[in-house]
Amino acid sequence: MANVVVIGTQWGDEGKGKVVDLLAESADMIIRFQGGNNAGHTLVINGQQFICHLIPSGILHTDKTCLIGNGVVLDPRVLLDEIKTLKDRGIAVEPGKLLISETAHIIMPYHKLIDHGREQLLKGDAKIGTTGRGIGPCYEDKIVRKGIRVIDLVDPDSFKQKLSAVIDEKNFYLREYLKSDTMLDSQSILDEYLEYGEQIRPYVTNVSVAIQKAISDNKKLLFEGAQGTHLDIDHGTYPYVTSSNTTAGNACSGAGVGPTQIDKVLGIVKAYTTRVGAGPFPTELLDAVGDTIQERGAEFGATTGRRRRCGWLDTVVVRNAVRINSLTGLTITKLDVLDGLETVKVCTGYRYKNDLLTEFPNTLNILKECEPVYEELPGWSEDISGIKEFDDFPENTKNYLRRIEELTKTPIRIVSVGPDREETIVLEDPFA
């Protein structure tokens, strides 16, 4: 039985939600292992759109178990709203079907206030582009050992003690450094969050133990990442990154399993490149072609609604993700957005001063000065959204996909040609 990790290869928004939903048909258990509600996975099933922020995308399948791992930072209000929204739309989200790690950290009100306050202090290019959901400050408290975990939230005495230990410090920081007029009242937070704890309690368990039992029972596991490789706190375009490890290695530490339990790693690649917020973007298009891709791809953030920056596919970025994640296969998404373009460009390297770079530089000062080196391929005029078999693609479409495989040295396993679950061509089942 194969256990598969799904990872974004670019700067997030690659279409991981649709792929996870598709692969969930073959999986028994779907585990979200990092990030928080700064991610949004958009799914379209039979024309209906669903957006999951915390709950794994596999929740739309009636016979699957979905887990939120210890590596996730959890906003309980958002989680409970998401549960209610899904239930209102006829999706069962019951204890046993959804399990939440008792050691996941809780996003508190002060985390969100600090997140917003810090961003407001930054000017111009210094702005990170945070979603303001409190993700970074929550991970920060986790690292300095001042965090509040789910296991505390469901224990009133522990929660009161942990909150009491930090509230004065957070108010001081808000007042004196961030110059905020909002001061937090410990009792009102205590009352509100203890109620959240009571509602969440039936879902809480030791996720690592649940995963190990599933492995022992020869179940198929699907590990779902959020964001993308180049937003990784260690391997991304720091500091324009998220606050967690978005790469495949964190599937183990963020869920509580060992690396020998992972069999395959599937990298999701949008057929072009997008980025939300600030940070370097070598292949960004600031012209009519970029506008066309943005409009046809409906490139707006599922969580923030922000317009995504768009550009040509950058295989330097994808190759970097192949190495960091040990990718065993690729999924190409939104290929249909490129329909009708006379030519399609692929970035194969960067020109930096007199040098040709084929590996992604870690130094932002270098990256900002890199000019993309493009290979130009003929486009296709046909509408490919209804195609069900690879052999039915126009020849130019096939050539584009084959060139991606050559440049990344990684086989394509799945191709998506539209937002709906059915608009997908599976060349090889990752669970096979």
Stockholm file with secondary structure:
# STOCKHOLM 1.0

chainA/1-432         MANVVVIGTQWGDEGKGKVVDLLAESADMIIRFQGGNNAGHTLVINGQQFICHLIPSGILHTDKTCLIGNGVVLDPRVLLDEIKTLKDRGIAVEPGKLLISETAHIIMPYHKLIDHGREQLLKGDAKIGTTGRGIGPCYEDKIVRKGIRVIDLVDPDSFKQKLSAVIDEKNFYLREYLKSDTMLDSQSILDEYLEYGEQIRPYVTNVSVAIQKAISDNKKLLFEGAQGTHLDIDHGTYPYVTSSNTTAGNACSGAGVGPTQIDKVLGIVKAYTTRVGAGPFPTELLDAVGDTIQERGAEFGATTGRRRRCGWLDTVVVRNAVRINSLTGLTITKLDVLDGLETVKVCTGYRYKNDLLTEFPNTLNILKECEPVYEELPGWSEDISGIKEFDDFPENTKNYLRRIEELTKTPIRIVSVGPDREETIVLEDPFA
#=GR chainA/1-432 SS CCCEEEEESSSSCSSHHHHHHHHTTTCSEEEECSBCTTCCEEEEETTEEEEESSSCGGGGSTTCEEEECTTBEECHHHHHHHHHHHHHTTCCCCBTTEEEETTCEECCHHHHHHHHHHHHHCCGGGCCCCCSSSHHHHHHHHHTTCCCBHHHHTCHHHHHHHHHHHHHHHHHIIIIISCCSCCCCHHHHHHHHHHHHHHHGGGEECHHHHHHHHHHTTCCEEEECCSCGGGCTTTSSTTSSCSSCCSTTHHHHTTTCCGGGCCEEEEEEESSEEECSSSCCTTBCCSHHHHHHHHHTTCBCTTTCCBCEEECEEHHHHHHHHHHHTCSEEEEECGGGGTTCSEEEEEEEEEETTEEECSCCSCHHHHTTCEEEEEEEECCCSCCTTCCSGGGSCHHHHHHHHHHHHHHTCCEEEEECSSBTTSEEESSCTTC
#=GC SS_cons         CCCEEEEESSSSCSSHHHHHHHHTTTCSEEEECSBCTTCCEEEEETTEEEEESSSCGGGGSTTCEEEECTTBEECHHHHHHHHHHHHHTTCCCCBTTEEEETTCEECCHHHHHHHHHHHHHCCGGGCCCCCSSSHHHHHHHHHTTCCCBHHHHTCHHHHHHHHHHHHHHHHHIIIIISCCSCCCCHHHHHHHHHHHHHHHGGGEECHHHHHHHHHHTTCCEEEECCSCGGGCTTTSSTTSSCSSCCSTTHHHHTTTCCGGGCCEEEEEEESSEEECSSSCCTTBCCSHHHHHHHHHTTCBCTTTCCBCEEECEEHHHHHHHHHHHTCSEEEEECGGGGTTCSEEEEEEEEEETTEEECSCCSCHHHHTTCEEEEEEEECCCSCCTTCCSGGGSCHHHHHHHHHHHHHHTCCEEEEECSSBTTSEEESSCTTC
//
